[in-house]
Amino acid sequence: MEEVSREYIAAGKAAGKENHFEEDPLAFSKLLWKGRIEQYHKAEEHFVNNPDKKFAFFDRSLIDVVAYLHHKNTTVEAWEEELKTHPYDRCFLVAPVAEIYQTDHLRMESFEQAVVLHQQLVKSYKQYGQIVEVPFLSPEERVDFILKHCNA
């Protein structure tokens, strides 16, 4: 599934918001929550229509929305409850790597900020489900690593 946050970041910039999440974390998160709920339901529908398919991969999940809000010392209790009805079987996390980390007009966090956010992601993912931390590997080796864990 595509990463919806980049779409919302770009829309915010077009509306004059330099960093929508920093300016209004809750409003931005509401957009993300809605987009990621839609992705989740599309995946469910895909499995109903294609029972032979085993996996759906998301770049980010509903848990990320909650984790980023926790980073801002904010919670939405209804979302925390809703996570219980939108489980993820297995979540793969890849830590930021200084040698390849780059910012752009839509990824504005410094490497140091990305590391702090990653720590919050790990904490939140552990709270809501099974995580597998993916080591820094070549893209091909990373795919092999993930697929081996999917078939485990």
C-alpha positions in Angstrom: 0.0 0.0 0.0 1.2 3.5 -0.8 2.3 5.9 2.0 -0.6 8.4 2.3 1.2 10.8 4.6 3.4 12.2 1.8 0.2 13.1 -0.1 -1.2 14.9 2.9 2.2 16.7 3.6 2.2 17.9 0.0 -1.4 19.1 0.3 -0.6 21.0 3.5 2.4 22.7 1.9 0.2 23.7 -1.0 -2.2 25.2 1.5 0.7 27.2 3.1 1.5 24.8 6.0 5.2 24.3 6.2 4.9 21.3 8.5 1.2 20.4 9.0 2.0 17.7 11.6 4.1 20.1 13.7 1.6 23.0 13.3 -1.5 20.9 14.2 -0.6 17.2 15.1 -4.2 16.2 15.8 -5.7 17.6 12.6 -2.9 16.1 10.5 -3.3 12.8 12.3 -7.1 12.7 11.6 -6.3 12.8 7.9 -3.8 10.0 8.2 -6.1 7.9 10.3 -8.8 8.2 7.7 -6.4 7.4 4.9 -4.9 4.4 6.7 -8.3 3.0 7.7 -9.3 3.1 4.0 -6.1 1.2 3.1 -6.7 -1.3 5.8 -10.2 -2.0 4.5 -9.0 -2.2 0.9 -6.6 -4.9 2.0 -9.4 -6.8 3.8 -11.5 -6.5 0.6 -8.6 -7.7 -1.5 -8.3 -10.9 0.7 -12.0 -11.6 0.4 -11.9 -11.3 -3.4 -8.5 -13.1 -3.7 -8.5 -15.9 -1.0 -5.3 -17.3 -2.5 -3.4 -14.2 -1.5 -1.6 -14.4 1.8 0.0 -11.0 2.4 -0.6 -7.3 2.3 2.3 -4.9 2.9 1.8 -1.4 4.2 4.5 1.2 4.2 3.0 2.6 7.4 0.1 1.5 9.6 -2.5 2.9 12.0 0.0 2.2 14.8 2.3 4.9 13.3 -0.5 7.5 13.7 -0.8 6.7 17.4 3.0 6.5 17.9 3.5 9.9 16.4 0.8 11.4 18.6 2.5 9.7 21.6 5.7 11.4 20.6 3.7 14.7 21.0 2.3 13.6 24.3 -1.1 13.3 22.8 -3.5 10.4 22.6 -6.9 9.7 21.0 -8.4 7.0 23.2 -10.9 6.0 20.5 -8.1 5.2 18.1 -6.2 3.2 20.7 -9.3 1.1 21.2 -9.9 0.9 17.4 -6.4 -0.6 17.0 -7.7 -3.7 18.8 -10.1 -4.3 16.0 -7.5 -3.6 13.2 -4.7 -5.9 14.0 -1.6 -6.4 12.0 -0.2 -10.0 12.0 3.4 -9.0 11.8 5.1 -5.6 11.6 8.5 -5.1 10.1 10.5 -2.1 11.3 13.6 -0.7 9.7 15.6 1.7 11.8 17.0 4.9 10.2 20.5 4.5 8.9 22.7 7.6 8.9 24.7 6.6 5.8 21.6 6.6 3.6 19.2 8.9 5.5 18.0 11.9 3.4 15.5 14.6 4.0 13.5 16.1 1.2 10.6 18.6 0.9 8.2 16.0 2.4 10.5 14.3 4.9 11.6 17.1 7.1 12.9 15.3 10.2 16.6 15.4 10.8 18.3 12.0 11.3 18.4 12.6 15.0 14.6 13.3 15.1 14.1 10.2 13.0 15.9 8.1 15.5 13.8 9.4 18.4 10.6 8.8 16.4 11.8 5.3 15.5 12.2 4.6 19.3 8.6 5.7 19.8 7.5 3.5 16.9 9.2 0.4 18.4 7.5 1.1 21.7 4.1 1.5 20.2 4.4 -1.5 17.8 5.5 -3.7 20.8 2.3 -2.6 22.6 0.0 -3.5 19.7 1.6 -6.5 18.1 4.4 -8.6 17.0 7.4 -6.7 15.5 10.4 -7.9 13.5 13.2 -5.4 13.4 14.8 -5.7 9.9 18.6 -5.4 9.9 20.3 -3.0 7.5 20.7 -5.1 4.4 20.7 -4.6 0.6 17.2 -4.2 -0.8 17.3 -7.8 -2.2 18.5 -9.2 1.1 15.8 -7.2 3.0 13.1 -8.7 0.8 14.4 -12.2 1.5 14.6 -11.5 5.2 11.0 -10.3 5.3 9.6 -13.1 3.2 11.3 -15.7 5.4 9.6 -14.1 8.4 6.3 -14.1 6.6 6.5 -17.8 5.9 7.7 -18.7 9.5 
